[in-house]
Amino acid sequence: MNEYKIMIVDDEPDILDVLEKALNIEGYFNIIKSCNGLSAISICKEAQPDVIILDVMLPDIDGYEVCKQIRQFSHCPILFLSSKNDELDKILGLAVGGDDYVTKPFSPREVVYRVKAQLRRARYKHNSTNDYSIKVGELMIDPNGCIVMKGDKEVELTAREFEILRYLAENKGRVISRERLYETIWGEDGFGCDNTVMVHIRHLREKIEDNPSTPKYIVTMKGLGYKLVNPYEK
């Protein structure tokens, strides 16, 4: 039996049941359910789930606010569910710390697949044998502890942002295309991925750059992709 803890937050009992059954079929039985945002935050602090499926429209506070509060104490992957298919809503979900976004109506099998992808990436990080820190300029990236420091200040990143930064750091100075980033971090085909990658890179820059509009760490190579550089090295 799979020991992963999966939390589902939705105010529709039918959706809770459908997702729970779909996860059970795939061997996930440690399911935690919540029907509102405030209780979800409280339960999450106590239970520390491995991944969260989070509805945007909740009866008390919306899923975006739930995500922001959870990100204060947990880096577990968060997958948004929403009836809104607008690009701005998806961008907002990523901006507040979400890792994936699925619109309703959805296929339960697709949601389970996306949960599996998030767990697979989390397991990879956990099982990493790297016992070193990567230093790039003022940045220090701890692959095992999932910690990023800039000077003596910790930088708060989402799980997806951390994976992107770590991958760029492990390939410091090398140009990484958007497609390759997407295929490596998201685990899916990189076709049509430009906007998703650009959103995450923009938010990363907002957190690690002194001036995000003129980045010195994550440099855009026009038409090619991105590379992480040490701005103090000539």
C-alpha positions in Angstrom: 0.0 0.0 0.0 1.2 3.5 -0.9 2.1 5.6 2.2 1.9 9.0 0.6 -0.6 11.4 2.3 -2.7 13.2 -0.3 -5.0 16.1 0.8 -8.1 17.0 -1.2 -9.7 20.4 -0.5 -13.1 20.9 -2.2 -16.6 22.0 -1.0 -18.3 19.6 -3.4 -18.7 16.1 -1.8 -19.0 14.4 -5.2 -15.6 15.7 -6.3 -14.1 14.6 -3.0 -15.5 11.1 -3.5 -14.6 10.9 -7.2 -11.0 11.9 -6.6 -10.6 9.7 -3.6 -11.9 6.6 -5.5 -9.5 7.5 -8.5 -6.6 7.7 -6.1 -7.6 4.5 -4.3 -7.6 2.6 -7.7 -3.9 3.7 -8.1 -3.0 2.5 -4.6 -3.3 5.8 -2.7 -5.4 5.2 0.4 -4.0 7.7 2.8 -6.4 10.5 1.8 -7.2 13.6 3.9 -10.3 15.6 2.9 -11.4 19.1 3.7 -14.4 21.1 2.5 -13.2 24.6 3.4 -10.1 26.7 3.3 -9.5 27.5 7.0 -9.9 23.9 8.1 -7.6 22.9 5.3 -4.8 25.2 6.6 -5.2 23.8 10.1 -5.3 20.2 9.0 -2.3 20.7 6.7 -0.2 22.0 9.6 -1.0 18.9 11.6 -0.9 16.2 8.9 1.9 17.6 6.6 0.5 16.0 3.4 2.9 15.0 0.5 0.7 16.7 -2.1 -2.5 18.9 -2.0 -5.3 19.0 -4.5 -6.9 22.4 -3.9 -10.1 23.9 -5.3 -10.0 27.6 -6.0 -13.6 28.4 -5.2 -14.2 27.6 -1.5 -17.0 28.8 0.8 -14.9 30.8 3.3 -11.6 31.9 1.8 -10.4 31.1 -1.8 -7.8 28.6 -2.7 -5.3 31.2 -3.6 -5.3 32.5 -0.1 -5.2 29.0 1.3 -2.1 28.3 -0.9 -0.4 31.5 0.3 -0.9 30.6 4.0 0.2 27.0 3.5 3.4 28.3 1.7 4.4 29.9 5.0 5.1 26.5 6.5 5.1 23.9 3.7 6.7 23.4 0.3 4.6 20.4 -0.6 3.3 20.4 -4.2 -0.1 22.1 -4.6 -2.3 21.3 -7.6 -5.2 23.8 -8.2 -8.6 22.7 -9.4 -10.8 25.5 -10.9 -13.8 26.0 -13.1 -12.0 29.1 -14.4 -10.0 28.5 -17.6 -8.7 32.1 -18.0 -5.0 32.4 -18.4 -4.8 35.1 -15.8 -6.4 32.8 -13.2 -3.7 30.2 -14.0 -1.0 32.7 -13.7 -2.4 33.8 -10.4 -2.4 30.2 -9.2 1.3 29.9 -10.1 2.1 33.3 -8.6 0.8 32.4 -5.1 2.8 29.2 -5.0 0.9 26.6 -6.9 2.7 23.9 -8.9 0.0 22.8 -11.3 -3.5 23.9 -12.5 -6.4 21.7 -13.8 -9.7 23.2 -15.0 -13.1 21.7 -14.4 -14.6 19.6 -15.7 -11.6 17.3 -15.4 -10.7 13.7 -15.9 -10.0 12.0 -12.5 -7.3 10.0 -14.2 -5.6 13.1 -15.4 -5.6 14.5 -11.9 -4.1 11.3 -10.5 -1.5 11.4 -13.3 -0.5 14.9 -12.3 -0.4 13.9 -8.6 1.9 11.0 -9.5 4.2 13.4 -11.4 4.4 15.7 -8.4 5.2 12.9 -6.0 7.8 11.5 -8.4 9.6 14.8 -8.5 9.3 15.2 -4.7 10.7 11.7 -4.2 13.6 12.5 -6.5 14.6 15.4 -4.4 14.2 13.5 -1.2 16.3 10.6 -2.4 19.0 12.8 -3.9 22.5 11.7 -2.7 23.9 15.2 -3.2 25.4 16.3 0.1 26.7 19.6 -1.1 25.5 23.1 -1.6 25.7 25.0 -4.9 27.1 28.5 -4.6 26.5 31.1 -7.4 27.5 34.6 -6.4 25.5 35.5 -3.3 23.1 32.5 -3.8 23.5 29.3 -1.9 21.3 26.4 -3.0 21.0 23.4 -0.7 19.6 20.5 -2.9 18.9 18.2 0.1 17.4 20.8 2.4 15.5 22.6 -0.4 16.9 25.8 1.0 18.0 28.9 -0.9 20.0 31.7 0.8 20.9 35.0 -0.7 23.6 36.3 1.5 22.4 35.7 5.1 18.7 35.8 4.1 16.6 32.8 3.2 14.7 33.0 -0.1 11.2 31.6 0.0 10.5 29.6 -3.2 7.7 27.3 -4.3 8.6 23.7 -4.9 8.5 24.3 -8.7 10.6 27.4 -8.5 13.2 25.6 -6.4 13.4 22.8 -8.9 14.0 25.2 -11.7 16.7 27.1 -9.8 18.4 24.0 -8.8 18.4 22.6 -12.3 19.8 25.9 -13.7 22.5 25.9 -10.9 23.5 22.3 -11.7 24.0 23.5 -15.3 25.5 26.9 -14.4 26.7 28.8 -17.4 24.9 26.5 -19.9 22.0 27.7 -21.9 18.8 25.7 -21.1 15.9 25.9 -23.5 12.3 26.5 -22.3 11.4 23.1 -23.8 14.1 21.3 -21.9 13.2 23.1 -18.6 9.6 22.1 -19.0 10.3 18.5 -19.9 12.8 18.1 -17.0 10.8 19.9 -14.3 7.2 19.2 -15.3 7.9 15.8 -16.7 5.8 16.4 -19.8 6.3 17.2 -23.5 7.7 20.8 -23.8 5.6 21.8 -26.9 3.7 25.1 -26.2 5.3 25.5 -22.8 6.7 29.0 -23.3 4.2 31.0 -21.2 4.3 28.6 -18.3 8.1 28.6 -18.1 8.2 32.4 -18.5 5.8 32.9 -15.6 8.0 30.8 -13.3 11.2 32.4 -14.4 9.7 35.9 -13.8 8.7 35.0 -10.3 12.1 33.4 -9.6 13.7 36.7 -10.7 11.4 38.7 -8.4 12.8 36.7 -5.5 16.5 36.3 -6.2 17.4 39.4 -8.3 18.2 42.8 -7.0 16.4 44.3 -10.0 14.2 41.7 -11.7 13.8 44.0 -14.8 17.6 43.7 -15.4 18.4 40.3 -14.1 22.0 39.4 -13.4 21.6 35.7 -12.3 19.0 34.2 -14.6 20.0 35.6 -18.0 17.7 35.3 -21.1 19.5 34.1 -24.2 17.2 35.4 -26.9 15.7 32.6 -29.0 17.6 30.0 -27.0 16.5 29.9 -23.4 18.0 30.8 -20.0 21.3 30.3 -18.1 22.3 30.9 -14.5 25.5 32.9 -14.2 27.6 34.4 -11.4 27.3 38.1 -11.9 30.6 38.6 -10.0 32.6 36.5 -12.4 34.0 38.1 -15.6 
